[in-house]
Amino acid sequence: MYAAYEALDEETKDLIADLDAVHDFTRAFGHTVPAEQRDAMRAQHPPVRHPIVCTHADTGRKHLFVNRIFVEEIAGMDPEAGRALLDRLCRQADYPEHQCRLRWEPDTIAFWDNRAVQHYASSDYWPNIRIMERASIIGPRPAR
């Protein structure tokens, strides 16, 4: 998401510099929670606001921190204008120039930093099955 941010024009960078996005886990995972448990999950994991443009705690580089899966809205923006801006920002991750592709082979291991990378598993391995194990590391909250 460094490349996605860097490729934006200066006017857009200025526009989003101080904006926050509202991230909501239920957009991605809400359907997996039984109806009788949703209120408790919502109380335990409420929507959170994060800057649209973050400065990585370790690299010091700016990157976009938005995606179509978790972001509900852009805080304080008219909903329609916010959706249009969010779509424009998310399309930055769609450009092949801003992507890395990995060709899986036996014993391949991949690591990525969720603070500044989005990932998508292409379903290109049929008839084989994909076996994945995930380990997440707790890190600092995204910051400007």
N, C-alpha and C positions, 0 to 999 in steps of 0.2 A: 504494500500500500504506500510505500515510499514513492515508487515510480508513478503511481496513480495521482498522488498529491503533486509531485513535481511537474507533471504534465498539464496541470490546470493553468489557466490564464490568471494573470495577477488580479483582475477584477473579481473572479470567483474566489481566489485565495483570500482577498480582503473581506468578501461577503461572509465567508464561513469561519473566519478566524476566531470569533468569539461565540459561535453558535454551539448549542448542545443538542444531542440526539437522545431521545428516550428509548432505551433498550428494554425489551420485555421478553423474558424467556418463554412465556406462554405462546408466543407466535410460532416458535419452533417446536416446543415440547408439550404444550398445553393439551393436545389431543391424546397424549400418552397417560395423562393423569385422570384417574376415575373421577366422575362428576362429584362424588361425595367428598373427595379430597382436594378439590380445586381451591376452595377458600383457604384451607390451611396452607397449601403450597403458595398461594398468592401472598399470604401474610408472611411466610418465611422468605419468599423471594419476590419482593415488590419490584415494579419497574424502577430503573435507575437512569440517571442522566450522566452522560459522558460527553466530553468535547468531541466535536466532529473532526477537528484537527488536533492530534496529540503530538507531544514531543516524547520520543522514546526515552525511557529512564536510563538505558545503558548506552545507546548510540548518540543521543542528543539530536537525532534527525526527526523532522516532522513527517507525519503520515496521516492518511485518512483513517478514521475509525468508525465506519458505517458499513452496513450490509443490509440486504433485502430480508434476511431471515429474522433478525432480532429487533431491528429498529422499527418502532411504532410510529414515531413522529419526530419532527424537528421542533424543539421546545420554543414556544412563543411565536411561531410562524402560522400564518393562515394555512389550514390543512391542505388545501389544493396546491398552494405555492410550495409548501413544505414537501409534499409528495413529488412534485416536479423536480425540485432541487435534489431530493434524496435519490430519485431515479437517475438524474444526471451524474451525481457523484458515484453511485453504485456501478453505472456503466463504465466508469474508469477501470474497474477491475476486470471488465469483459475483454479489454483490448489485449491481444496476444503479446504486444510489446511490454505489457505490465505483468506477464505471467511467466511461470516456470513450469515445465512439464517433466514428470518423472516417469521413466519406463521401468516398471517393476520386473525384477528378475528374482530367482530364488535367493533368499536371505537378505533381500533389500530392507534397509531400515531408513525411515525418513523422520526428521525432526523439523519442526517449524515453530516460530514464535507467534502465537495467536495475537499478540499485541499489534503486530504490523503485517500480518499475512492472513489472507483468506484461503481456505482450501475447499476443494471439490473433488470427490472421487468419481471419476468417469466410469461408467459401467461398460468397460471394454474388455473384460476378462472372461466373459461367458465362453464356454461352459464351466470354467473353473470357478471356485468360490474365493471370496476375499476374506481373509482372516486378519483382523485388526485388533490390536490392544492399545488402549489409550492410557497415558499417564499425564496428568495435568499438574503443573507447578503453580502454587499461589504466588502472585506477584503484586506489584503496587497497582493502585487504581490508575487508570489512564488520566493524564494531566496535560494541560496546555504546554 
